[in-house]
């Protein structure tokens, strides 16, 4: 998210810089045109440049604030650069008005009715209004700025030359002084309310942006990068949650303080704090309706200073005419659902991985049973004995498979049906509410059990509560509880594979044991003869301590081992198929081995 944010800011910043430089040159040209009494040449172009820069600066201020929340290492420098561009833009707005909007100052003579003019301006100041919403407030800030400029220009005109009566001059000067103080006070009050409203708007837009991300996130079995989602949630829980609550509390405290001071805009402040639908105050396009941060420099809204032209360039998506609401922090509420969702996704992923791992182990074991235990030298006692030993050694793996399948059976009962989240329901099913939700029309309580009627819209589900009231709320608020039929089917299939493998293994083990017993019976005569020979060596007159007798017994043992080895090689040669890729070479090698065996046999 951060790289995309910085890329967008770079693009918007470049455009603002380009517009400012272009406007600067064109304003200079039209100033010379005015001084030389020539018609303006670039009024429309400058109008468009400043209006476009206004919208982009709004984007930049909110993006700079977002970069700070995302812990960008240069967030402070970015914000400083944006504020610097904004100051240049404000200066150009002032130059625009100076060039294209000349104030109408009364003629300097004694025919001017100053008391009447000042009374009219006083009424304009007193009836200016405060909000209640940001668009109206921007108009009021701009109007008061123009009015203040006019009032300031009146000062030098009120003198003894225009008002010859000393007492009347004194009264008019007092009236003018009160008007100036009223205008300055209104300007300060508007600035205070503007700051508060801007802060509310900026926080609201940030919250809406977070809410959109949560609502649009796919929480089904198709979810992409669940690890990244968990990382973001943990980061929010450790840092963002406290910052979010602190910001909301700070805004509410500021609002209460202003109302206690009886700010004339208290009605607007209260209107922004009362419960309302957060979604109703959400811009249709957050990327095109981000507010300007005016903490350093109050703007002059060009949309009002040149109403006949600049209004048409005002960003059309700045839909902030409805009340903002910071009492209900819905992104925080929606985040309540994340732990359960993330745990279900994690558990499902681990379950599927473990089930697949066990299935592959069973497949591998079956392959070994087919290749190793069904294709062996049935006439070799040693081969049979080795295979039985390997089966015995591998028994612990089979025991582990039994434990694994029992564990999977247990875990399958807790697997949520994630696929059902993206599958339209054919009949109502029970869902659990994971968070609180109240948008003025639909109310959901955390822990509540409801019936899901429709989830065709993945972002908003239709549910019915226990009093049969239908509600519509974000799907992320709900959890479809276990079990998952697909998980149950999968674990049963793997369990059957384990049972089939164990039966095959048992059959092979029984065959090997039977063959081992048959070969032992065939060796019995030789063992009897060997035993008789040993008994004779123990007869009177023979001593096992005699070195010659020990040497003789050692030779007999060696002969016995060589006979067994020769038998094994002969049986291997007799039963092994000829190598078809090199038959001549294979037969030659076998003949040589037989000659060696014959030689060893003759010299036993």
ABEGO torsion letter per residue (X at the ends): XAAAAAAAAAAAAAAAAAAAAAAAAAAAAAAAAAAAGBBBAAAAAAAAAAAAAAAAAAAAAAAAAAAAAAGBAAAAAAAAAAAAAAAAAAAAAAAAAAAABBBBBBBBBAABBAAAAAAAAAAAAAAAEBOABAAAAAAAAAAAAAAAAAAAAAAAABBAAABABAAAAAAAAAAAAAAAAAAAAAAAAAAAAAAAAAAAAAAAAAAAAAAAAAAABBABAABBGAAAAAAAAAAAAAAAAAAAAAAAAAAAAAAAAAAAAGBAAAAAAAAAABBBBAAAABBABAAAABBBBAAABBBBBAAAABAAAAAAABBAABBAABBBBAABBAAAAAAAAAAAAAAAAAAAAAAAAAAAAAAAAAAAAAAAAAAAAABBBAABAAAAAAAAAAAAAAAAAAAAAAAAAAAAAAAAAABBBAAAAABBBABBBBBBBABBBBAGABBBBBGBBBBBABAABAABBBBBBAAGBBBBBBAAABBBBOBBAAAAAAAAAAAAAAAAAAAAAAAAAAAAAAAAAAAAAAAAAAAAAAAAAAAAAABBGBBAABAAAAAAAAAAAAAAAAAAAAAAAAAAAAABBBBAABAAAAAAAAAAAAAAAAAAAAAX
